[in-house]
Every structure is written in C-alpha cells, then in structure tokens.
Amino acid sequence: MAYDPEKGLDEANITTVDENSSGRSADNDITEHGTGPLARMRAFEARMDKKLGIESEAITRKLPEEKRKVHWVEELSMALLWASGTMNTSCFATGFLGWEFGLTLKQSILLTIFASMIASCLTGYCATFGAATGLRQISVSRYSFGWWPNKLVAILNGIQQLGWAAVSCITGGLALTAVSDGHVSLILGIVILAVVALLISFVGLNAILIYERYAWFVFFVIFMIIYGQTGKYADNTSPPQVSGLSFSGACLNLFAVVYGSSASWCTMASDYYVHYPTNVSRVKVFLMTTFGICIPTSIGMVAGCVVASALNNKPEWSDTYENQGVGYLIQEMLYPHGFAKFLLTLLVLSGINVNVISIYSSAISFQQISRPLARIPRFLWTLFCFALILALSIGGRSKLNTYLQDFLSLLGYWCTSYAVILFEEHYVFRKGKYENYDLEGWNDPSRLPLGIGAGIAFGLGIVAWVMGMDETWFIGPLAKLIGDSGGDVANQFAFVVTALTYLPARYLEMKYVGR
C-alpha cells in the first residue's frame, strides 16, 4: 500500500479495503493481507477475531459510528477494572514500606491514602481521552509529544507495564509457594501466574473487561478478613524511629513509592475506554477511574501498614516475614490454618489481575513504537511480553522490597511529566475542546506536532528526576539535603520543571512550526 499524504499510513493496516463492503474506513479494517509471514499471521488474527473474539487491529482509532451504547453494568468497569488490578498482594507488600522507613502506623496510613489519591487523579484525567478520541493512550499523546518523541513514551510505557507485572508475579509466586508448603517453587509459582494472565490477555479487551469486572470482589472480602483478624495486634503507640530531616526524608520516600504505584496507570488508562460512546460524561470517567484506583489501592496498602505495625507486637510474625516472606506471613497471621490456606490460595489469583492489564497494554504500546512493529500482530506481542515478564520476575525474585522501592519510584517520575504535558496541551493549546484535535490525522506524521516542546520539557523533567530521586543505587543532589538517608523529591521537582518549561516551548513550536 502506497503512502497517502492526505490520510497517512495506518500502522496496523498494510492494504486498502472496500469501504462499501465493510462499512468501515480504510484505516480501520483489513481485508487483504498479502503473502508474507506477518501478513498471514495478521490474516489469522483477523479470522480469530471474527470467530472467537480475539482482538485484532487493537491500536486503530475507534470511530464514533462504530461504538454502541454501553449498559450501566458495563460502565461499572470504569472503576471495577482498576479495583481488580490494584487490590492484590503487591499493594499489600508495598504497605510494609512505611514500617521499614521507621514511620508509625498513623503516619504510614495518612501518607498512603494521600499519595494514592493525588496519583489516581492523574490517571483519572488521562482516562477521559479514551472515549472522546477513540484512541489508545499512546496514540493520544502523539498530539503533544509528536510522532518521534512519542516513540520514547511508547517504549517507557511498555517497560513500565512489564515491570508492574513482574512485581505482581513475584508477590503472587511467594504466596503460592507458601500455600503449597514449599512444594511449589517460587519460579514455578511465577510461571503459573504469568501463564493464566497470558491466556486472558491473549483474547483481548472484551475478555479483560468481563474478567476484571467481577474479580475484585473476592480480594475485597479477603482484605476485610485480614483487617478483622490482624487489626487488634496493630501498634498504635510506638513513636517513629526517625526524627527531624530524616523523618521528612522517610515521608517523602514513602510518598514517592505509593505515588508511583497509582500514577503508573496514567500512560495506558484510555486503552480501556475507547469502546465507550464519544459523548460519555468525562466527569463520570474521571471520578470512577480516580476512586476506582485510589480506594482499592488504599485498602491493600493500608492492610499492609496494619500488619507491618503488628510485627512490633508479634515477634513470631516478624521472624516469618524476615526469613520466609509475605506469603508465609499471610498464612501464619490468619486462622484457622486450613482457612488461611484457602484464603491464600485465592489471594494468589490477585497477581493475575494486574498481569492481565499489563500484558495487554504493553503489547499494544510496543506496536506503536514504529510502523514495522505495528505490522506484527498483537497476539505475537502478547507472547513477547509474557516472555519478558518471566525473565524480569525470575531475575528480581530475591530482593522484593528493594525491587518495589526502586522500580515504583521510577514509574512515578516520568508519569508526572507525561500527565502535565497532556494537561497543558489540552487546556492551554487545544482550549479544552476535542474539536481542536485532528483526529483523522492520528497516524500521519505530517498532521501531528513535531514534539519539540514536549521533548524539551520532558528532557528537562528527566534532569529534575535525577536531581531529586532517592534510590538505593543513586541519591540526587537535592535528595541528599534531606536527612541522613535522603528524601525523594523527584516527582515534585519534575512537576514544577515540566509545567514551567512546556508552555513556552510549545508556544514557540506552534509559532515557528505551525503545528
């Protein structure tokens, strides 16, 4: 198919289509696939879509006339999707970090809820673009980052989702090892979780929305049981183990980790809203997404805070946690023993929920890095992401908390700059109106910004991250000024730097480039 400068070449489609026979435009369907290996695989994927509902053409824009009215039960997925993806053993394990930083139970709970709420608002905002544009999140950011800089965003998002899935596999694998009394190795547990998530992600968006709409309830009940059986052992009296600037640093570090946990969804949020009608209430999308992330995340993390504080009063729990891990701790702290094993078996499945979302979004993110990569069918990218998740989780299984601290903090850094750029582009340069987006040109480099403004702001944001980050392998010069162990201010500094530099840089880009 020759490149059409008027319409652009759809990354997912290689040939033209008869618009009258299909009822869809040329850049939204595939009826001829050529004879090459990839073309035959795309044809196979299209046939599987028609017969089994295995999603093909995932990254193409969903046109308004293609969308149907969504029943209110399906609209609940705006919140329940994220509830299933966040109420898991990974969030529970993250809740222990406040105790490890030397903070009290009250301080840990307050910081956890506050950080999660702020970060969830970023994701809620990004989610509003899905139904209005019919585009996946990485495609949406082309209108600010442009064609070329947006490729870096696609790569970062793919890596981010793979990392989240790896964390989930590790914590779920630990639980599976515990419930089997060590008969199932951690590596085998990781493989089991990843394989089940692969099967659901393989089918596509419809299967994901149905599964995640109901999966959350089981884990909500389990966490309520955890509260009921462990709350009486919580330590509400011990003073913080840090003071002065070191206390400030500990608070900032915990904030960064929790913030990164909830903010990491913003670079793929709209992926799950493209099927909603264009006129769906954006306020509804924002509120349901924000609270659908914040409340379940807080439930899991606060449970971790409570149990972590109880380690001060239950030395046998502390010994189990330090020497055997979070899975064995869950089994020991719940009773009776048989019931604890049953709950832990169910809780293992929570690792599948986040993996399903992560595998799906990382696959379609990698498809949008370049046109040649877009020609590779989604199901092959799904298999590729599955293999990478196994490698990451098996390689990082030995140091879970270090893995969580470093990785989740890094996620928040770049997501902050990403959300700020989208926000300023939409409300300052697009006047808050979707009519000011050339949606027909979403896949045409000549009709998109060059991304100079976003590239400059994002690049300076990276400098801000480095100066303010506090990781085990590097402490930035600003972070070093806060306490003995440093305090992570990368998100705050990145927010200010990105917000102040994008406006003039984008203004000059539009003035001298014209788009």
N, C-alpha and C positions, 0 to 999 in steps of 0.2 A: 504494500500500500504506500503510495507516494505521500509525502508530507504536504498537507494543505495549510498554507499560511493563514487562511481565514479561520479555520476551526482548530488547527493544531492536531497533533497525532496522539490519540488516546494511548496511554502507556499500557493499558491492559488489553487493547484490541489491535490486531495486525491487519485486518481486512475490512472491507466495506460490507454493508448489509442492505437488504432491500427493505426500506422503511415501511413500505405499504404492507409487506407480508408479515412483518414482525410487530408493527405498532410501536417500535422504539427507534430512537435516533441512531445515527451511525456510530457515535462514540459510546454507545451503551449496550451494544449487543455483538455477538459473534456468530456468524453463520458459515463462514469459510475459514478454515484453519490451516490451509497449506499442507505440506507433506513432510516437514521436518519433524524431528523427535519432539521438540517442545510444542509444535503445533498439534501433533497427535495427542499429546498429553492434555493440552487445552481443550481439544475436542472431547476427550474422555471426561474431563472435569465438567464440561457443559452438559454432557449426556447424564452424568451422575446427578447434576443439579436438577434436571428435569424429572428423573426417575426417583431419586432418593432425597432430594432437597439439600445435597452437599453444595454449599455456596460457591459459585464461580463469579468472576468479574467483581470481586469484593471492593476494589478501590474506585470503580466508576461512580460518577455522580448519580444519585437517585433523584430523578426528575419529579416535580410536583404531581404531574398527572399519573405517575406510576404508584403513588402512595395511596393507601386506603385508610379509612377511618379506623383508629385504634380503640378497641374496647377498654373501658376503665380498668379492667383486671390487668390488661397488658401494660397500661400506663403505670401500674404499681412497680413495674420493673425499673422505672427510673430511680427508685430508691432501693428495692429489694435486690437488684443486681449487685449493688455495692455492699449491701449488708452481707450477702453470701461471700463476697470476695474479701471482706475485711475481718469478719468475726472468726478468727482462726488461731491456731497455735503460734503463728508468727507474731501476731499482735500481743498475745499473752506473754510470749518470751520478751518482747520489747518492753513490757511493763516492768520488768525486773531492773531496768537500767537506772531508774531513779534511786533505788536502794543501793545499787553498785556505785553510783556517783556520790553517795553519802547524804541524800536528801531524806526528809521524813515522809511518812505516808501522805499527810495532807498536802505537802508541797508537791509531791510527785503527781497526785491526782489533779490538782489545780493546773499544773503545767501541761499535763497530758491532754486534758479537755480543751484548754485554751489554744494550745498549738494545733490540735486536730481541727478545731473549728475554723481557725484562720486559714489553714491549708485547704480545708474542704471547700471554702468559698472560692478559691482559685479554680478548683476542679468544677464546681457548680457553674461558674461563669463560662469556662471553656465548653462545657456540655451544651450550652444554649446555641452553639453554632451548628450542631448536627442536623436538626430538623429544618432549620431555616435555610441552610445551604444545600443539604443533601450530600455533603462531603465528609469524608473521614477527617480526623483531627489534623493529620499531617498535610492533607490537601488544603485545609483551611488556612494553615499558617503560610502557605505559599503567597497569600495576599499581603503579607508583611515581610516575610523572610525572602520572598522571591524564589526563583527556580533553583539557583545553585546553592545559596546558603541553606536553603531548606533541606538539602540532602544531608547536611550535618545533623539537623534536627531529627530526621528520619533514622539516622544511624544511632544517635543517642537514645532515642525512644526505644528502638529495638533492643539495645543493650540493657536499658533500664528495666524493661518488662521481663527480659530473661533473668536478670538478677533477682527481681522480686520472686519469680517462680522458683529460683534456686533456693532462696531463703525458706520459702514455703515447703519445698521438698525436704529440706534438712530437718525442720521442726516436726513435720509430719512423719518423716522417717524415724526420728528419735522416739516419737510416741508409738509407732508401730513396733519398734524394737522392744520397747518396754512392755507393751501389752502381750507380746509373744514370749516374755521372759527370756529374751535374748536369742530365741531360736530363729528369728528373722533378723538378719544383719541390717545395719544402717544402710548399707549400699543397696541391698535388696528392697528395703522399705522405700528408698528414694525412687528406685526404678518402678515399683508398683504404682506409686502416686503419679509419677510422670506419665506412665502408660495410660492410666484411666483418664487423665486430663487430656491427653492427646486424642483419644477416641471422640470425646465430646467436642473439642476444638476442631477436629477434622471435618465434622459435619457443617459447622458454620454458625452464623448469628442466630438463626431460629432455635437451634438446639440449645445454645448458650443461654438465651433469654428464658426459655422454658425451665431449664435446669436450675438456674440461679434464682428464679422467682420463688422457688419453694425450699431450696437447700438451707437457707439461713435459719429456718425455724428450729431445726434440730440443734444447732450450735447455740442459739439463744437459750434454749432450755438447759443445755449443759452448763453454760456460764452462770445461769441463775443458781444451779445446784452448787457450783464452785463457790459462789458468794455465800450461799447458805451454810455450807459445811466448813468453810475456812475463815469467814468473817470474824468469828469470835476469838480467833487467835491473832488478829491484826494488832500491830504495835502502834498505838496512837500516842505514846508518851515519850519515847526516846527522842532526844534532841538531834538536830542534824550533825553529821560527822564532819562538816566543813563550815567555815565561817569567813566573814569578810569578802575579799575579792574572790577567794576560792569558791565560796558559796555562790556568788554571781556566775562564776565560770561553770559550775555544775548545773545551774539552772539553764544557762544558755546552751550547754551541750545537750541536755535532755530535750529542750525545746527544738533544737535542730534535728534530732533523730525523729521525734514524733511528727514534726512538721514535714520532714522528708517523706515519711510514710504516707501521709494523706495527700500531699502535693503531687506525688509521683503519678497519680491518675490523670492529671490535667492534660497530659500530652497524648491521651488516647480516649478521652471522655466522649467526644462526639461520635466515635466509631459506633456507639450503641444507640444512637438517636436518629440515624439517617432515615429509618423507616417510618418515623412519626410524621404526621401531616405538617406541612410548612407553617400553618397558622396555629400550631400548638402554643399554648401560653409559655413564654420564655421565663416568666416568673415562676410558674409551676416547675419547669425543668430545673431552674436554679435551686429552688428550695428543696425539692425532692432529692436532687443529687447531693446537695450540701449536707442535709441531715441524714441522707442515706449512707453517707461516708462517715460523718462525724460521730453519730450516736453508736453505730455498731463498733467502730474502731475504739471508741472510748470504753465501751463495755468490755472488750477483750483486754485492752491495755490496763484499765483500772483494776480488773481482776488480777492481772499480773502484779500491779502495785500492792494490792492487798496481801497476796500470797508472799511476795518478797518481804514485806514488813514482818510477816509472821515467822520468817526464818530466824528473827531475833529471839522469838519465844519458843521455837521448836527446833532445837539443835539437830534432831534426827532428820528433819526436813532439809535443813541447811547442808548436812552431810550428803544427803541423797542428791541434792541439786548440784553441789560442787563436784561430786565424784561420778555421778551417773547421768545427769542431765534432766531436762524439763519433763521428758516423758515418764521416767520413773518417779519423779516428784508428784506428778498428777495422780499416778496410780497409788502412791503412798498416802496422799493427803485426803483422798476420797474414800468413803466406806459405805457398805461393807466391801470386802475385797473383790468379790465377784461382780458387784455392781460397778465398782471403779474400773474394772477391766472392760466391762460393756461400754461405759461412757468413753473410755479412752479409745476403744475401737471406733466408735462413732466420730470422735474428735479427730482421728486420723484423716477422715474424709474431708475435713476442713481445708487440708492442704490442696485438695483437688480444685476447690472453688477458685482460688486466686490463680492457679496454674492454667485453668481453662481460659480466663480472661487474658492472661499474659501471653500465652502461646498464640491466641487468635490475633491480638493486636500487634505483637512483634512480627508476625508473619506478614500482615498487610502493610506494616511500616517498612519492612525490608523491600517489599515490592515497589515502594515509591522512591527508592534511592535513585534509580535510573530507569530509562526505558527498556534496556535489555533485561534488567532484573524483573521488570514488570511482566515480561513475557513468560516468566517461569510461573506455572500455575500455583495457586495459593496452597494446595494440598502438599506440594513439594516443599514450600517454605515452612509449612507446619511441621513436617518431618525434620527439616533442618533445625528449626528452633527447639524441637524436642531433644535432638542430639546435643545441642549446646547447653540446654538446661541440665541434662545429665552430667555433662563434663563439669559445669560450674558447681553444682551441688555436691557431687562426689569429691571434687577438689577442695571445697570450702567447708567440709563437714566437721573438721576437727576443732575449729575456733568460731563457734556460732556467734557469741556476743560481740567479738571483735568484728566479725563479718557484718553484723547488723549495724553497729555504730558507724563504721566507715562507709558502708555502702548506702545506707538510708540517708545519711547526712549529705552525701554527694548528690543523691537524687534531688533533694530539695533545692540545691544551689541553682542548677540550670532551669528547673521548672519555674522558679521565681522569675527569672529573666524572661522566659518564654511567655508566661501569663501577662506580665507587664507590657510586653511588646504588643501582644494581641489586643489587650485592653486599650492602649493608647491609639493603636491603628484604627480600631473600630469606632471609638467615641470622639477622637480628635480629627482624624483624617477621613473617615467614612461617615462622620456625623451621626453615628449610631444607627444607620439605615442599611439594610441589606441590599436595597436597590442600587447602592453605590458600589457594589461588588460586581465585576464582570464574571458572573458565574459560568457563562458559556465558555469562557477562556481559561477555566481552571487548570487545563492541561497544556496550555500553549505558552511557551516562554515569552513570546513577543507581546503577550497581553497581560503579563504579570509584572510586578515591580522587579527591579534588579536585585533588591535586597541589600543595597549599600547601607541604608540607615540601620536596618536590623543587624547587619553584620558588624557594624561599628559598635552599636550598643551592646550586642551580645559578647563581642570580643572584650570590651571594657568590663562587662559583667564578669567574665572569666578572671580578669585581673582582680576584681573585687572579691571573688570567691577565694582565690589563692591567698589574698591578704588577710581574710577573716576566718578561714577554716581552722578547725582544731581536730585533727585526725591523729591516730596512733603513729602514722608514718610521716606526718608533716603538720607543723603548727605555724600558721601565718603570723606575720609581724604584729598585726592588730590583735589577734587572739592571744598572743604571748603576754600582752599587757594585762590580762585579766586573770588574776590568781596564779597559784603555783602550777596548775596543770593546763592553764589556758581556758578561754571561753569562746565558743563558736559564735561569731557574729557575721558569718559569710552571707546568710540569707538577707539579713537586714541591710548590709552594705551593698549587696548585689541589687536589691530592690531600689535603693536610692540612686545608685550609679546608672542603672539601666533606665529608670524613669526620667532622669535628667538629661541623658545623652540621646535617647531615641527621638525625642521631639525635634530638636534642631537638626539632627542628622537626617531624619525622614523628610523634614521640610525642605532641606537643601536638595535632597534626592528628587523630590517631586518638582522643585523649581527648575532644576537643570536637566533632569532626565525626562520629566513629564509623566511618569507613572510609578 
